[in-house]
Amino acid sequence: MAVMDLKVNRNMLDIEFEGYKLSLDPIPVLKQPVVDGVKCCELSSEDYSYLHTRMALLHNYLFQDIWSQNSVFYINERLRVMWTSLGEDGRLNTPRCIWNVPIHATSSHSNITISFPGAEWAVLCNGKKNLHILYTPSRSAGEPWMCCHTYDMEISTSSYLLHSVHRTIPGSQQIDCIVATVEHKSKLPKDVSFPDCYTFVSVLEWISFTCGQNNQIWTTKRTRKLVSSTFPEYAAIDSIGDAICIVSQNNFRCYFDSEGMINSNIDIIEKEPKPPKYTYIQTPEDITVYFRVPENLKKSDFQITFHAQYMEVLVQGKCVLSGDLANYIDHGACTWILDGNKLEVILYKAEIGLMWQELLKGNKEGEELMDPTFIAEVHARLAHLTSETEVTPSNRVPFNLEQLEECDSSVEQLTFQRIDGNEHSETHKVNMGGHQWLFTDQICPESLPAICLRHDVDGILWQPKNIFSEGEMEHFKMEHVATFSALGYVLASKQDKKFTSCSPDFQFSVVSDCARHLYLYCQPESINSALELRNRKTGQSVAHIAKQYVVSLELCDRILGLRASPQCVFVLSKDTLYAVKVKS
């Protein structure tokens, strides 16, 4: 497994960025009535866990065709898939029904999700146990869809389609899907266990379908299942390497594969961590080892043996610890003390000043505690490496760490995993701890969805990328593809935010609240050379300016969906579809 770092491209950071200037220029907003209203679902009484709520809050009721970015879709209350798009004339096309979702298999408490794996294919999940593979020719023109295959999943709870990809294989074609569910842990196989504190778990079902190159008869090729105690922030299929990429707080593990056996060493998931058998504190002269023992024991119940590089501790004839020490001790001076239910064994080092890396060779059952006195001594010795003069931030930087508030800190310990679909083992891993999660978006149709994280005050967009075909030594990396200046700082102040996205060409980012407001943050643009603009505080000439727009949507009491294209931002409410035209 390769552990990767997020390497920021310093050339893509704007250290002279001075903030956004609120623009009062009007932005055209197109409106279109939603035909028969949007189908909205509320959680049922059975979906009461945090994971159920997390999956429901993930839902975006508006779906965008990444292959034709100005085409969007929604499901109305009559379970019809409705299409509309921004035409070349700058107007919204008349909405059109392109497919009817079968009513008999749809739950009133489940959200329907759609994914577009290819230019002519779509996958629809009805929110329960059915997946539909749909042939969608001329999708950008709103032509009707045709169902080619329906797959019944063996689940009894709500399901959510996270991602799908289409690939052409010699003589055939294949579609892979990821469907997320929240299951009671009793539904898992007996050899997959979780601590008692977990009742529900997240399950990702990776389903592969195949059909001939010249026909549309699809069959199920393979199913794989992964499980974790947390719901993923991100899950996508790397079709080049036949792997799955996941971002979550706790790791996912594969526990089922219809084509092969799962390695037994990963069947047991997230066992409760065992407390250490012993703890120890060391100083330059000695090591004190602590054991917890039953109360009311006598000294005659203990047999403790010391040798030059060996120790053994027996309690009532039972071996508690024994083995070769990491270094030599003065075994004649070693002693032990019994204090209630605490046993202290004191080892005097033969070589004073030598700090041991471990107590017993190869023994990982203990835990070392740091001696506060020793830490203070180390700090005193390193004091000459620090400066007595406070380093102040440059006047050109608008934010510094002293200005950050509690909302700016990140408590999320997210991890990026890339898991091989055949070996069921991690190939790459990225620790994202300390970087707030901002959003994820599909930028390019044939690439993995991009991930936006906060770095300092900026939002940095990372593109997971398989580069094996480019001839580089490392075949997978996280590439820094765009920077949204101060977006992390901006989002920390938005307490009522609902959706965050960006345009596929990285020219603007957009944030919506739950009700009716959109906040657009455009990349800095050059100022006309005929105009002279100076900073009021510094007097320096300003060559670029970044604009912020605030858009208020009339009669919009709840935002249900948001998608961004290079030309506009689509916003869906219960009764209206809006198109906010960012560029004319």
C-alpha positions as CSV (number, residue, x, y, z in Angstrom):
1,M,0.0,0.0,0.0
2,A,1.3,3.5,-0.9
3,V,0.6,6.3,1.5
4,M,0.3,9.5,-0.5
5,D,0.6,13.1,0.6
6,L,-1.5,16.0,-0.7
7,K,1.2,18.1,-2.5
8,V,-0.1,21.7,-3.1
9,N,1.1,23.4,-6.3
10,R,2.4,26.7,-4.9
11,N,2.1,28.3,-8.3
12,M,-1.7,27.9,-8.1
13,L,-2.0,29.9,-4.9
14,D,-2.7,33.6,-4.9
15,I,-0.7,35.0,-1.9
16,E,-1.8,38.5,-2.8
17,F,-5.5,37.8,-2.8
18,E,-7.3,40.6,-0.9
19,G,-10.8,39.2,-0.7
20,Y,-14.0,39.4,-2.8
21,K,-15.7,42.7,-3.7
22,L,-19.4,42.6,-3.6
23,S,-20.8,43.4,-7.1
24,L,-24.2,45.0,-7.5
25,D,-24.3,44.2,-11.2
26,P,-27.6,42.4,-12.0
27,I,-27.5,38.7,-12.9
28,P,-30.2,37.3,-15.1
29,V,-32.3,34.7,-13.4
30,L,-34.6,32.4,-15.6
31,K,-37.5,30.7,-14.0
32,Q,-39.5,27.7,-15.1
33,P,-42.5,26.0,-13.3
34,V,-41.8,22.4,-12.2
35,V,-44.3,20.0,-13.8
36,D,-46.3,18.3,-11.1
37,G,-43.9,19.3,-8.3
38,V,-40.7,17.5,-7.1
39,K,-41.0,14.2,-5.4
40,C,-39.6,14.8,-1.9
41,C,-39.2,12.0,0.7
42,E,-39.0,12.2,4.4
43,L,-37.3,9.7,6.7
44,S,-39.5,6.9,7.9
45,S,-39.8,5.9,11.5
46,E,-37.5,3.0,10.8
47,D,-34.7,5.3,9.5
48,Y,-33.8,6.8,12.8
49,S,-30.0,6.4,13.0
50,Y,-27.4,9.0,12.3
51,L,-26.3,7.1,9.2
52,H,-29.9,7.2,7.8
53,T,-30.0,10.9,8.4
54,R,-26.5,11.4,6.8
55,M,-27.6,9.5,3.7
56,A,-30.8,11.5,3.4
57,L,-29.0,14.9,3.7
58,L,-26.6,13.8,1.0
59,H,-29.4,13.8,-1.6
60,N,-29.5,16.4,-4.4
61,Y,-32.9,16.3,-6.1
62,L,-31.4,17.8,-9.3
63,F,-29.3,15.6,-11.7
64,Q,-26.9,17.0,-14.3
65,D,-25.7,15.3,-17.4
66,I,-22.0,15.8,-17.2
67,W,-21.7,14.8,-20.9
68,S,-24.0,17.7,-21.7
69,Q,-23.6,20.1,-18.8
70,N,-26.5,22.4,-19.6
71,S,-29.0,19.5,-19.4
72,V,-30.6,18.7,-16.0
73,F,-33.2,16.2,-14.8
74,Y,-35.6,15.9,-11.8
75,I,-38.3,13.4,-10.6
76,N,-41.8,14.8,-10.2
77,E,-44.5,13.6,-7.9
78,R,-46.0,11.4,-10.6
79,L,-42.7,9.5,-10.8
80,R,-41.7,10.9,-14.2
81,V,-38.2,11.8,-15.1
82,M,-38.3,15.3,-16.4
83,W,-35.7,16.9,-18.7
84,T,-34.9,20.5,-19.4
85,S,-31.8,22.4,-20.6
86,L,-30.4,25.8,-21.2
87,G,-30.6,26.3,-25.0
88,E,-28.2,28.0,-27.3
89,D,-30.6,31.0,-27.4
90,G,-30.0,31.5,-23.7
91,R,-33.5,30.3,-22.7
92,L,-34.8,27.3,-20.8
93,N,-36.2,24.6,-23.0
94,T,-39.7,23.3,-22.3
95,P,-39.6,20.5,-19.8
96,R,-40.3,17.0,-21.2
97,C,-41.0,13.6,-19.7
98,I,-38.5,11.1,-20.9
99,W,-39.2,8.1,-18.8
100,N,-41.8,6.8,-16.2
101,V,-40.4,5.2,-13.1
102,P,-42.3,1.9,-12.3
103,I,-44.7,2.8,-9.4
104,H,-45.1,-0.7,-7.9
105,A,-41.4,-0.9,-6.8
106,T,-41.0,2.6,-5.4
107,S,-41.2,3.5,-1.7
108,S,-42.7,6.8,-0.5
109,H,-39.8,7.1,1.9
110,S,-37.0,6.6,-0.6
111,N,-35.3,9.1,-2.9
112,I,-34.7,8.2,-6.5
113,T,-31.2,8.7,-7.8
114,I,-29.8,8.9,-11.3
115,S,-26.2,8.6,-12.6
116,F,-24.8,8.9,-16.1
117,P,-22.0,6.5,-16.7
118,G,-21.7,7.2,-20.4
119,A,-23.0,9.5,-23.2
120,E,-25.7,7.0,-24.1
121,W,-26.4,5.2,-20.9
122,A,-28.0,6.1,-17.6
123,V,-28.6,4.2,-14.3
124,L,-31.6,4.9,-12.1
125,C,-32.0,3.6,-8.5
126,N,-35.6,3.7,-7.3
127,G,-34.5,4.1,-3.7
128,K,-35.3,0.6,-2.7
129,K,-34.0,-2.6,-4.3
130,N,-34.3,-1.9,-8.0
131,L,-31.6,-0.7,-10.4
132,H,-32.6,0.2,-14.0
133,I,-30.1,0.4,-16.8
134,L,-31.5,2.8,-19.4
135,Y,-30.5,3.4,-23.0
136,T,-30.5,7.2,-23.5
137,P,-29.6,8.3,-27.1
138,S,-29.8,12.0,-27.9
139,R,-30.0,12.7,-24.2
140,S,-29.1,16.4,-24.6
141,A,-32.1,16.8,-26.9
142,G,-34.5,15.3,-24.4
143,E,-35.3,12.1,-26.3
144,P,-37.2,9.3,-24.5
145,W,-35.2,6.7,-22.6
146,M,-35.6,2.9,-22.9
147,C,-35.1,0.4,-20.0
148,C,-32.8,-2.4,-21.0
149,H,-32.3,-4.2,-17.7
150,T,-33.7,-4.2,-14.1
151,Y,-31.6,-5.6,-11.3
152,D,-33.1,-6.6,-7.9
153,M,-30.8,-6.0,-5.0
154,E,-31.1,-8.2,-1.9
155,I,-31.8,-5.4,0.5
156,S,-34.8,-4.3,2.7
157,T,-33.8,-0.7,3.4
158,S,-33.3,2.5,1.5
159,S,-30.6,2.6,-1.2
160,Y,-28.7,5.4,-2.8
161,L,-26.8,5.4,-6.1
162,L,-23.5,7.1,-5.6
163,H,-21.5,6.6,-8.8
164,S,-21.4,4.6,-12.1
165,V,-19.0,4.2,-15.0
166,H,-19.2,2.7,-18.5
167,R,-16.3,1.1,-20.2
168,T,-15.8,-0.7,-23.5
169,I,-14.1,-4.1,-23.4
170,P,-13.1,-6.0,-26.5
171,G,-16.3,-7.7,-27.7
172,S,-18.4,-6.3,-24.9
173,Q,-19.2,-3.3,-22.7
174,Q,-19.6,-3.0,-19.0
175,I,-21.3,-0.7,-16.5
176,D,-20.2,-0.6,-12.8
177,C,-22.4,1.0,-10.1
178,I,-21.9,1.8,-6.4
179,V,-25.1,1.6,-4.3
180,A,-25.0,2.7,-0.6
181,T,-27.4,1.3,2.0
182,V,-27.6,1.5,5.8
183,E,-28.1,-1.9,7.3
184,H,-28.6,-3.3,10.8
185,K,-25.3,-5.1,11.7
186,S,-27.3,-8.3,12.4
187,K,-27.8,-8.6,8.6
188,L,-24.1,-9.0,8.0
189,P,-22.4,-12.4,7.9
190,K,-21.4,-13.8,11.3
191,D,-17.7,-13.5,10.6
192,V,-18.1,-9.7,10.2
193,S,-18.3,-8.2,13.6
194,F,-18.6,-4.6,15.0
195,P,-18.3,-3.2,18.5
196,D,-21.4,-3.1,20.6
197,C,-21.6,0.7,20.3
198,Y,-22.6,0.3,16.6
199,T,-26.2,-0.7,15.7
200,F,-26.3,0.3,12.0
201,V,-23.4,0.2,9.5
202,S,-22.9,1.5,6.0
203,V,-22.7,-1.0,3.1
204,L,-21.5,-0.2,-0.4
205,E,-22.6,-2.7,-3.1
206,W,-20.4,-2.6,-6.1
207,I,-22.3,-4.2,-9.0
208,S,-20.9,-4.9,-12.5
209,F,-23.1,-5.5,-15.5
210,T,-22.0,-6.6,-19.0
211,C,-23.5,-7.0,-22.4
212,G,-22.4,-7.7,-26.0
213,Q,-21.0,-4.9,-28.1
214,N,-23.9,-5.0,-30.6
215,N,-26.8,-5.8,-28.4
216,Q,-28.5,-4.4,-25.4
217,I,-29.1,-7.5,-23.3
218,W,-27.4,-6.8,-20.0
219,T,-26.5,-9.5,-17.4
220,T,-25.1,-9.3,-13.9
221,K,-21.4,-10.1,-14.0
222,R,-20.1,-9.5,-10.5
223,T,-21.1,-8.1,-7.1
224,R,-18.8,-7.0,-4.3
225,K,-19.7,-5.5,-0.9
226,L,-17.8,-3.3,1.5
227,V,-18.8,-2.2,5.0
228,S,-17.8,0.5,7.5
229,S,-19.3,2.1,10.6
230,T,-19.4,5.5,9.0
231,F,-21.2,6.8,5.9
232,P,-18.8,7.8,3.1
233,E,-18.3,11.4,2.0
234,Y,-17.2,10.1,-1.4
235,A,-17.3,6.8,-3.3
236,A,-16.3,6.4,-6.9
237,I,-15.0,3.6,-9.3
238,D,-11.6,3.9,-10.9
239,S,-12.5,2.0,-14.1
240,I,-8.9,2.0,-15.4
241,G,-7.5,0.1,-12.5
242,D,-10.7,-1.8,-11.4
243,A,-10.7,-0.2,-8.0
244,I,-13.0,1.7,-5.7
245,C,-12.1,5.1,-4.1
246,I,-13.7,6.0,-0.8
247,V,-13.4,9.0,1.6
248,S,-14.8,8.4,5.1
249,Q,-14.0,8.7,8.7
250,N,-13.5,5.0,9.3
251,N,-12.1,2.5,6.8
252,F,-14.2,0.3,4.5
253,R,-13.4,-3.4,4.1
254,C,-14.6,-5.8,1.4
255,Y,-16.5,-8.7,3.0
256,F,-18.2,-10.3,-0.1
257,D,-17.2,-11.0,-3.7
258,S,-19.3,-13.2,-6.0
259,E,-16.2,-14.3,-7.9
260,G,-13.7,-15.2,-5.2
261,M,-12.9,-15.8,-1.5
262,I,-12.3,-12.9,0.8
263,N,-9.0,-13.0,2.7
264,S,-9.8,-14.1,6.2
265,N,-7.6,-11.5,7.9
266,I,-10.0,-8.7,6.9
267,D,-13.3,-10.5,7.8
268,I,-13.4,-9.1,11.3
269,I,-14.1,-5.4,11.0
270,E,-13.3,-2.7,13.6
271,K,-12.9,-4.8,16.7
272,E,-12.9,-2.8,20.0
273,P,-9.3,-1.8,20.7
274,K,-7.8,-3.9,23.6
275,P,-6.4,-1.9,26.5
276,P,-2.6,-2.3,26.9
277,K,-1.4,-5.1,29.2
278,Y,1.1,-2.8,30.8
279,T,2.3,0.8,30.6
280,Y,5.8,2.2,31.3
281,I,7.6,5.5,31.8
282,Q,11.3,5.8,31.2
283,T,13.9,8.3,32.3
284,P,17.6,8.4,31.4
285,E,18.3,6.2,34.5
286,D,15.4,3.8,34.8
287,I,12.1,2.4,33.5
288,T,9.0,1.9,35.7
289,V,6.5,-0.7,34.4
290,Y,2.9,-0.6,35.6
291,F,0.4,-3.5,35.8
292,R,-3.2,-3.6,36.9
293,V,-3.7,-6.7,39.1
294,P,-6.7,-8.0,41.2
295,E,-7.1,-6.5,44.7
296,N,-6.4,-8.3,47.9
297,L,-3.4,-10.1,46.6
298,K,-0.3,-10.8,48.8
299,K,3.3,-10.4,47.9
300,S,3.6,-14.2,48.0
301,D,1.3,-14.3,44.9
302,F,4.0,-12.6,42.8
303,Q,7.1,-14.2,41.3
304,I,9.2,-11.6,39.5
305,T,12.6,-12.6,37.9
306,F,15.3,-10.3,36.6
307,H,18.3,-11.2,34.4
308,A,20.7,-9.0,32.5
309,Q,18.4,-8.8,29.4
310,Y,15.3,-10.8,30.5
311,M,12.4,-10.3,32.8
312,E,9.4,-12.5,33.8
313,V,6.3,-11.5,35.9
314,L,4.1,-14.2,37.3
315,V,0.8,-13.5,39.2
316,Q,-0.6,-16.4,41.1
317,G,1.5,-18.7,38.9
318,K,0.1,-17.2,35.6
319,C,2.6,-15.4,33.3
320,V,1.7,-11.8,32.8
321,L,4.8,-10.7,30.9
322,S,8.0,-12.4,29.9
323,G,10.6,-12.0,27.3
324,D,13.9,-10.5,26.2
325,L,14.4,-6.8,27.1
326,A,15.3,-4.3,24.4
327,N,18.6,-3.4,26.2
328,Y,20.6,-4.5,29.3
329,I,19.6,-3.7,32.9
330,D,21.3,-3.8,36.3
331,H,19.3,-6.8,37.4
332,G,20.7,-6.8,40.9
333,A,19.3,-3.3,41.6
334,C,15.8,-3.9,40.1
335,T,12.8,-4.1,42.4
336,W,9.0,-4.0,42.5
337,I,6.3,-2.5,44.6
338,L,2.6,-3.6,45.2
339,D,0.2,-0.7,45.9
340,G,-3.4,-1.9,46.1
341,N,-4.3,-3.1,42.6
342,K,-1.2,-1.6,41.0
343,L,2.0,-3.4,40.5
344,E,5.1,-1.3,39.8
345,V,8.3,-2.9,38.4
346,I,11.4,-0.7,38.4
347,L,14.2,-1.5,36.0
348,Y,17.5,0.3,36.3
349,K,19.3,0.7,33.0
350,A,22.8,-0.7,32.6
351,E,23.6,2.2,30.2
352,I,22.5,5.4,31.7
353,G,21.1,8.0,29.2
354,L,20.1,5.4,26.6
355,M,16.4,5.9,25.7
356,W,14.8,2.5,24.8
357,Q,12.6,2.2,21.7
358,E,10.6,-0.6,23.2
359,L,10.5,-2.5,26.5
360,L,10.5,-6.1,25.2
361,K,11.8,-7.1,21.8
362,G,8.8,-7.4,19.4
363,N,6.2,-7.0,22.1
364,K,3.4,-4.6,21.1
365,E,1.0,-5.3,24.0
366,G,2.3,-2.3,26.1
367,E,2.1,1.5,25.9
368,E,4.8,4.0,26.7
369,L,3.8,7.1,28.7
370,M,6.0,10.2,28.4
371,D,7.6,11.5,31.6
372,P,6.6,15.2,32.0
373,T,9.9,16.0,33.6
374,F,11.8,14.6,30.7
375,I,9.7,16.5,28.2
376,A,10.3,19.8,30.0
377,E,14.0,19.0,29.9
378,V,14.0,18.4,26.2
379,H,12.1,21.7,25.6
380,A,14.7,23.5,27.6
381,R,17.5,22.1,25.5
382,L,15.8,23.1,22.3
383,A,15.0,26.6,23.5
384,H,18.0,28.1,21.6
385,L,16.3,27.1,18.3
386,T,13.4,29.4,18.8
387,S,13.1,33.1,18.4
388,E,12.2,35.6,21.1
389,T,10.8,38.0,18.4
390,E,7.2,37.4,17.4
391,V,6.8,36.8,13.6
392,T,4.0,38.9,12.3
393,P,2.1,38.1,9.1
394,S,2.7,40.1,5.9
395,N,0.3,43.0,5.2
396,R,-0.4,41.5,1.8
397,V,-2.1,38.4,3.4
398,P,-5.7,39.2,4.4
399,F,-6.1,36.3,6.9
400,N,-3.8,34.8,9.6
401,L,-4.2,32.0,12.0
402,E,-4.9,34.3,14.9
403,Q,-8.0,35.5,13.2
404,L,-9.4,31.9,12.8
405,E,-12.3,31.0,15.0
406,E,-13.6,27.7,16.4
407,C,-15.7,27.1,13.3
408,D,-12.5,27.2,11.2
409,S,-11.0,24.1,13.0
410,S,-11.5,20.7,11.5
411,V,-12.5,17.7,13.7
412,E,-13.0,15.4,10.8
413,Q,-10.5,12.6,10.5
414,L,-11.2,11.7,6.9
415,T,-9.2,9.1,5.0
416,F,-9.0,8.5,1.3
417,Q,-8.8,4.8,0.4
418,R,-8.2,3.2,-3.0
419,I,-9.2,-0.5,-2.7
420,D,-8.3,-3.0,-5.4
421,G,-11.4,-4.8,-6.7
422,N,-9.7,-8.1,-7.2
423,E,-7.2,-8.3,-4.3
424,H,-9.6,-6.5,-1.9
425,S,-6.7,-4.7,-0.3
426,E,-5.7,-1.0,-0.2
427,T,-3.4,0.2,-2.9
428,H,-3.2,3.9,-1.9
429,K,-4.2,5.9,1.1
430,V,-4.3,9.6,2.0
431,N,-4.8,11.0,5.5
432,M,-7.0,14.1,5.1
433,G,-7.1,14.9,8.8
434,G,-6.9,18.6,9.5
435,H,-8.5,19.6,6.1
436,Q,-12.1,20.4,6.2
437,W,-14.3,18.7,3.7
438,L,-15.9,21.3,1.4
439,F,-17.6,19.5,-1.5
440,T,-17.2,17.0,-4.4
441,D,-18.1,17.5,-8.0
442,Q,-17.7,15.7,-11.3
443,I,-15.6,18.0,-13.4
444,C,-14.8,15.8,-16.4
445,P,-17.1,13.0,-17.7
446,E,-14.4,10.4,-18.0
447,S,-12.5,11.2,-14.8
448,L,-13.2,10.4,-11.1
449,P,-15.2,13.1,-9.2
450,A,-12.9,15.8,-7.8
451,I,-12.6,16.6,-4.1
452,C,-12.4,20.1,-2.6
453,L,-10.7,20.4,0.7
454,R,-9.8,23.4,2.8
455,H,-6.1,24.3,3.0
456,D,-5.4,27.3,5.3
457,V,-8.2,29.7,4.1
458,D,-8.4,28.5,0.5
459,G,-10.5,25.7,-1.1
460,I,-8.2,23.4,-3.1
461,L,-9.7,21.1,-5.7
462,W,-8.0,17.6,-5.9
463,Q,-8.4,15.3,-8.9
464,P,-7.9,11.6,-8.2
465,K,-6.1,10.5,-11.3
466,N,-4.9,7.2,-12.7
467,I,-1.8,8.0,-14.6
468,F,-0.5,4.5,-15.4
469,S,-1.1,5.1,-19.1
470,E,1.1,8.2,-19.0
471,G,4.2,6.1,-18.2
472,E,5.0,7.5,-14.8
473,M,6.4,5.4,-12.0
474,E,3.4,5.9,-9.6
475,H,0.2,5.0,-11.4
476,F,-2.2,6.9,-9.1
477,K,-2.0,10.4,-7.6
478,M,-4.1,13.3,-6.2
479,E,-3.5,16.3,-8.5
480,H,-4.1,19.9,-7.5
481,V,-6.2,21.2,-10.4
482,A,-7.7,24.4,-9.1
483,T,-7.7,26.9,-6.2
484,F,-10.7,28.8,-4.9
485,S,-9.2,31.6,-2.9
486,A,-10.6,32.1,0.7
487,L,-13.4,29.6,0.0
488,G,-12.6,27.6,3.1
489,Y,-12.8,30.8,5.2
490,V,-16.1,31.8,3.5
491,L,-17.8,28.5,4.1
492,A,-16.8,28.5,7.8
493,S,-19.0,31.5,8.2
494,K,-22.0,30.0,6.4
495,Q,-24.0,28.4,9.2
496,D,-27.1,27.7,6.9
497,K,-25.3,26.4,3.8
498,K,-26.9,23.6,1.9
499,F,-25.0,23.0,-1.4
500,T,-21.6,23.9,-2.6
501,S,-20.3,23.4,-6.1
502,C,-18.1,25.0,-8.8
503,S,-18.2,25.4,-12.5
504,P,-16.4,22.7,-14.5
505,D,-14.0,25.3,-15.9
506,F,-13.2,26.5,-12.4
507,Q,-14.2,30.1,-13.1
508,F,-16.5,30.4,-10.1
509,S,-17.7,28.6,-7.0
510,V,-21.3,28.8,-5.6
511,V,-22.8,28.3,-2.2
512,S,-26.5,28.1,-1.4
513,D,-28.3,28.3,1.9
514,C,-31.3,26.2,2.7
515,A,-33.9,28.8,1.7
516,R,-33.4,31.2,-1.2
517,H,-29.9,32.8,-1.4
518,L,-27.0,32.0,-3.7
519,Y,-23.5,33.3,-3.2
520,L,-21.3,33.3,-6.2
521,Y,-17.5,33.8,-5.9
522,C,-15.8,34.5,-9.2
523,Q,-12.1,34.1,-10.0
524,P,-10.0,37.3,-10.1
525,E,-10.3,39.2,-13.4
526,S,-7.9,41.7,-14.9
527,I,-9.0,45.3,-14.7
528,N,-9.1,47.5,-17.8
529,S,-5.8,49.2,-18.1
530,A,-7.6,52.5,-18.6
531,L,-9.0,52.3,-15.1
532,E,-6.7,52.9,-12.1
533,L,-7.7,51.2,-8.9
534,R,-5.7,51.4,-5.7
535,N,-5.9,49.8,-2.3
536,R,-7.2,52.3,0.3
537,K,-4.9,51.1,3.1
538,T,-1.7,50.4,1.2
539,G,-2.0,52.7,-1.8
540,Q,-0.8,49.9,-4.1
541,S,-2.2,49.6,-7.5
542,V,-4.7,46.7,-8.0
543,A,-4.5,44.8,-11.3
544,H,-7.1,42.1,-10.5
545,I,-10.4,42.0,-8.7
546,A,-12.5,39.0,-7.6
547,K,-16.2,39.6,-7.5
548,Q,-18.9,38.2,-5.2
549,Y,-22.6,38.1,-6.2
550,V,-25.5,37.5,-3.9
551,V,-28.7,36.3,-5.7
552,S,-32.0,36.1,-4.0
553,L,-34.5,33.7,-5.5
554,E,-38.1,34.9,-5.4
555,L,-40.7,32.7,-3.8
556,C,-38.2,30.0,-3.0
557,D,-38.7,28.7,0.6
558,R,-36.5,25.6,0.2
559,I,-33.7,24.7,-2.1
560,L,-33.8,21.0,-3.1
561,G,-31.0,20.8,-5.6
562,L,-28.2,22.7,-7.2
563,R,-25.9,22.1,-10.2
564,A,-23.4,24.3,-12.0
565,S,-22.4,24.5,-15.6
566,P,-19.9,27.0,-17.2
567,Q,-22.8,29.2,-18.2
568,C,-25.2,29.1,-15.3
569,V,-26.2,27.7,-12.0
570,F,-29.4,25.5,-11.9
571,V,-31.4,25.6,-8.7
572,L,-34.4,23.4,-7.9
573,S,-37.2,24.2,-5.5
574,K,-40.5,22.4,-4.9
575,D,-42.3,24.3,-7.6
576,T,-39.7,26.2,-9.7
577,L,-36.5,25.5,-11.6
578,Y,-34.1,28.5,-11.7
579,A,-31.2,29.1,-14.0
580,V,-28.9,31.8,-12.8
581,K,-26.8,32.9,-15.8
582,V,-23.3,33.7,-14.6
583,K,-22.0,34.3,-18.1
584,S,-23.9,35.7,-21.0
